[in-house]
């Protein structure tokens, strides 16, 4: 009973210490605003949007998408640098890295970076909205919508209560992968003249496989540590579950597309990636 009480008090202390540091940050006062936004997103991309576009011609969004994709690249580069400088390249051990709940410059830098990563997930909702406006409903799969919905919603709790530590490694990796992926999408959106620079598209699946494998192994190591007092183990379990799920899905794709010799789905049509489900 004593140990459980101490654990409870420690978690409450962490929550109290975490909350003031994100006061005034956009969308962080309550999970309700983000839930409304995500609910509206799901309704638009699965119902309202396709109905509005039913009797309309697809929008030509090549220039807008080029600007958007390269904008995400620039943002991902910045977030990668900030994640590195606020912990992952300045002291983290890549093992039991705990959340720093202090108000030190480095800890606050990590908090700001985590919030920016969280907010970037709302920007990336445009991926699906572009699908709707271009009448690419076939690409609006359940997993695509689930991914784009669950990431910002779960990250609200991460920023609110555990902004830093080993639970942010997957965000660092995701930023690095997005630099590569959105560079590819950006070049695709520029048109046929740039296709010659896309020789590396065959490595895209491998890159994502490595990402999910690294995430799963990194967070999974906590279950083999004798003592790692991470304040919110449920966050680690969610990250591990998410990484494992997508690792299995991408391994399944890899097996059928390459090992068995079956051709993978076409990756481009009209200069735009057709497999933009990341």
N, C-alpha and C positions, 0 to 999 in steps of 0.2 A: 504493500500500500504506500509506503514511504517513497519508493522509487517512482511509482506512478504519479504521486503528488508532485514530486520534483520535476518530472517530465512535463506535467500539465503546466506548472508554474513557469517553466522555462519557455514553453510554447507561447504562453500568454505574454511573457515579457518580450519575446521576439515580435509578437504582433503589435504590442504597444509601441515598441521602438521603431517598427517598420512604418506604421501608419503616418506619423508626422512628416516623414521625409518625402512623401508624395502628395502632401496637401497642396492644392492649387494646380496640380497636373491635370491636363485635359482628360476627361472621362474617368478619372480615378476616384471620384467621390463616392461612387456606388456602381455595382455591376449592372444596374437597371438600364442606363443609357446605352451601353454597348449591347445589351441583350435586345433592345428595341432596334438598334441599327442592324444587327445580325439577322434578326427576324425579318426586317424589311428587305434585306439583301436576299434571303432565302425565298421570300415570296416573289420578289421581282424576277429573279433569275429562273425560277421554276414554274411560275404561273403568269404573272402580269406582263413581264417583258416579252416572252414568246407570243402572247396574245396580241400585244400592241404591234409586234413586228410581223404578224401573220400575213397581212395583205400589203406589206411594204417591201421595198427593195432593200437588200443589205446595205448598210452604210459603208462607204469607202473611208477607212480610218488609217491608211498606211502611214501618213505623216504623224498623226496623233500617237499611234502605237510606237513609232520609232522614238518619239520624244519620251513617251512613258517608259519604254523598256530601258533606254539609256539613262533615264532619270533614276530608275530603280537600281541600275548598276552603280551609279555615283553614290546613292544612298547606302548601298550595301558595302561599298568600299569604305565609306566613312564609319559605318557601324562596326565593320571588322577591325578597323584601327582602334576604335574606342573600346571594344571588348578586350583587345589585346593589351592596351595601355592601362586599363582599369583592373587588370587582374591576370589574364591568361598569359601575358608575356612579362609580367612584373611581379611574380611571386607565387602564383598558383602552382600546385604540385601535380595537377591532373589526377589526383586521387581524392582524398577526403577534404575538399576545399569548402569550408563553411562560409555562411553569409556574414559579411561584416556589417553589423547594424549601427556602427558609429557614424559620426558626421565628419569623418576625415575626408579630405579632398578626393582621395581615391575611391572611398566607399560611395560618396555622393556622385562621383563620375560614373560608377557602375550603375547606380540607380537611374540616372538620366539616360544612360545607354539602353538599359532594359526597357524603360518607358518608350524610347524612340523605336526600339525593335517591335514592341507591342503595337505602337501606332502604325508602323509600316505595314502591319498585317491588314489594317483597314484600307490602306492605299492599294494593296494587292487584290482587294475585292474587285478592282477594275478588270482583272483578268477575265472573270466570268461575265461581267457586264459587257465587255468587248465581244465576247462570244455571242451574247444575246443580240447586240446591235448588228453583228455581222451574220446573224442567222446561222450560227454554228452550234445548234442545240445538241447535236450528237456528241459534242465534247463536254457538255455540262452533265457529267456523270455524278452518281451518288457520292463516290469517293472524292471527286473534285470539290463538290459543294461542302461535304463533311470536313475536308481538310481546311478550306478557307473559312469555315465557320468556327471550328473548334479551336484553331490556333489563337485567334485574338481573345476568345472567351476564356480559355484556360490561362492565357498569359496575363490577364488582368489580376488573377490571384497570385501569380508568380511575382509580378511587380509590386503588388500590395504587401505581400508577406515574406518574400524570399528573393529580393533583387540582388543576385550575386551568387557566388559559390558554384559548386559542381552542377547545379541545375541550369546553368547558362551555357554550358559547353555546346549543347546542340544548337543554340542560337548562333554562336560563333561559326560553327560549321555551316549552318544554313545560310549565313551571310556570304561566306566564301563560295558556296555552291551557286548562290543566286548571282554572284558576279559573273560566273561562267554562263549560267543558263540564260540570264536576261541579255547578256552580250550576244548570245546566239539568236535569241528572239529579235533583238534589235536589228541585227544584220539581215535576218530573214525579212523583216518588215521594210527594208530599204529596196528590195526588189531583186530581179534576176542578176543584175550587174554585180551583186555581192555574193552570189551563191558560191563562187570559187573560193571564198574565204571560209566556207563552212565544212571543210574536209573533216573537222574534228567532231561532227555531229554523232558519229558512230560511237564516240566515247561517253556520250551523255548518260546513258543508262549505267555504265560502269561507275561514273562519278557519283551518281545518286546511290548506287549500291554501297560504295565505300562510305558515303556519308551515314547511311542508316546503320551500317555495321559498326562504325566507330561510335555512334551515339549509343547503340545497344550495349556494346562492350564497356564503354566508359561508365554509364550509369549503373550497369549491372554489377560492376565490381564492388559496389557498396554492400551487396548481399554476402560478400566473402570477406569483409573487413571485421575484425574483432570489435572495434569500437570506432564508430563514426557518428557523432551526435548531431546529424543534420536535423534541423528543427521540424521539417515537414516531409517525412518519408513518402507520403502519398503523392507528392509532386514528382519524386524520383520514379515511383512506380508508374505514373501516367506517362512520363517521358520514355521509360523503358518499354511500356506496352505499345506506345505509338511508334517508336523506332522499330520494334520487332514486327509489328503489323506491316509497315511499309517495306521492311526488308524482305519479308516473305512474299509480298505482292510483286516487288521488283525482281526477286529471284525467279518467281513463276514466269514473269514476262521474259526474262533472260533465257530461261530454259526453253520456252516454246519458240522464241524468236531466233535464237542462235544455236543452242545445243542440238535441237531437233531439226535444225535447218529450215524452219518455217520463216517466211519473210515477215518482219515486224510491220506494224501499221505504218502507212506513209507518214512521214514527219513534216511534209510541207505541202501546202496547196496555196497558190496565189501568193507565194512568198511568206506565208505565215505558218508557224509551227502548228501541227495538228495533234501534238502530244503534250501540250502545255498543262499537264496535270502534275504539279510538283508539291 
